[in-house]
Amino acid sequence: MAGLQAGAPTPTDLTVHGASRVLEVAFSDGARFRIPFELMRVYSPSAEVQGHGPGEEILQTGKREVGLADLEPIGNYAVKPVFDDGHDTGIFSWDLLYELGSKQDALWAEYERRLSAAGVDRDAPMPGKGGVHACGSH
């Protein structure tokens, strides 16, 4: 299994650009994306970020300067970034990386909408354990 969806594009090259804080991914269909570490961190598929069900998402803040300490391969279908803020539980399938890369503009807009709805700044430090719920009511 190369990705999670049969026939989906697979990476042909992954390059970590530490200074500019982006993961560059080239795919078998010719697409190439530069995915900021911040975008990966705020959309991490982990339960710590996504919660355990709809409406349980934890809005991530203060991640503009997040870096990657490591990028671990997970079989032939994903990578697990180890972020320098200690977050290391998200597994990014090839399909998810493709989605993050191809939908960056919409994802940034949604993130900014969620920040605004919660009344918090993108660079605000994360609150204590639990964070800010995505709906902005907690």
C-alpha positions in Angstrom: 0.0 0.0 0.0 1.6 3.2 -1.1 -1.0 5.6 0.2 -4.4 5.3 1.8 -6.3 5.6 -1.4 -5.7 3.2 -4.3 -4.1 5.0 -7.2 -3.3 8.1 -5.3 -0.1 10.0 -6.1 2.9 9.0 -4.0 6.0 11.1 -3.0 9.0 10.8 -5.2 11.0 13.3 -3.1 10.8 14.7 0.4 13.0 17.6 1.5 13.1 19.2 4.9 14.0 22.9 4.6 14.8 23.8 8.3 15.7 27.4 7.8 12.5 28.3 5.9 10.5 25.8 8.0 8.8 24.0 5.1 8.6 20.4 3.9 8.9 20.1 0.1 7.2 17.1 -1.3 7.2 16.0 -5.0 4.6 13.5 -6.1 4.4 10.9 -8.8 1.8 12.9 -10.7 4.2 15.8 -11.1 2.8 18.0 -8.3 5.3 19.6 -6.0 4.3 21.4 -2.8 6.1 23.4 -0.1 4.1 22.8 3.1 5.0 25.0 6.0 5.7 23.2 9.3 3.2 25.5 10.9 0.4 24.3 8.6 1.3 20.7 9.3 1.4 21.4 13.1 -2.0 23.1 13.3 -3.6 20.4 11.0 -1.9 17.5 12.6 -4.1 14.4 12.4 -3.3 13.4 16.0 -5.9 13.1 18.7 -4.0 15.8 20.6 -5.0 18.3 17.9 -8.2 16.7 16.3 -9.7 15.4 19.5 -11.6 12.1 19.6 -14.6 13.2 17.6 -16.3 16.1 15.8 -16.3 19.4 17.8 -13.3 18.2 20.0 -10.6 19.9 17.8 -8.0 21.9 19.8 -7.1 25.2 18.1 -3.4 25.4 17.8 -1.7 28.8 18.4 1.9 30.0 18.7 3.2 27.6 16.0 4.5 30.1 13.5 8.2 29.3 14.4 7.7 25.5 15.0 10.5 23.4 13.5 11.0 19.8 12.8 13.4 17.8 15.0 12.9 14.6 12.9 10.8 13.1 10.2 10.3 9.4 10.7 9.1 7.1 7.9 6.0 5.0 8.7 6.0 2.0 6.4 5.5 2.9 2.8 2.5 5.1 3.4 3.4 7.9 5.7 5.8 10.0 7.8 5.7 11.0 11.4 7.1 14.5 12.1 8.7 15.2 15.4 8.1 18.9 16.0 10.5 20.9 18.2 7.6 21.9 20.4 7.4 18.2 21.5 4.4 17.2 19.4 5.2 13.8 17.8 1.9 11.8 17.6 0.6 12.8 14.1 1.0 10.4 11.3 0.9 12.1 7.9 -0.1 9.7 5.1 0.9 10.5 1.5 -2.8 11.4 0.9 -2.8 13.9 3.8 0.4 15.5 2.6 -1.1 15.9 -0.8 -4.2 17.4 0.6 -2.3 19.9 2.8 -0.2 20.9 -0.2 -2.9 21.2 -2.7 -5.4 23.0 -0.4 -3.1 25.4 1.4 -5.0 28.6 0.6 -8.3 27.2 1.8 -6.7 25.6 4.9 -5.0 28.9 5.9 -8.3 30.7 5.4 -10.1 28.2 7.6 -7.4 28.5 10.3 -7.7 32.3 10.3 -11.5 32.0 10.5 -11.2 29.7 13.5 -8.7 32.0 15.2 -11.0 34.9 14.7 -14.0 33.0 16.0 -12.1 32.0 19.1 -10.8 35.6 19.6 -7.2 34.5 19.7 -4.1 35.6 17.8 -2.1 33.2 15.7 1.0 33.9 17.7 -0.6 33.6 21.1 1.0 31.0 23.3 -1.0 27.8 23.7 -3.1 27.9 26.9 -2.6 25.3 29.6 -3.5 21.7 29.1 -6.5 21.3 26.8 -5.9 24.4 24.6 -8.6 26.4 22.9 -11.5 24.5 21.4 -11.9 25.1 17.7 -15.5 26.4 18.2 -14.1 29.3 20.3 -16.5 28.7 23.1 -14.0 27.2 25.6 
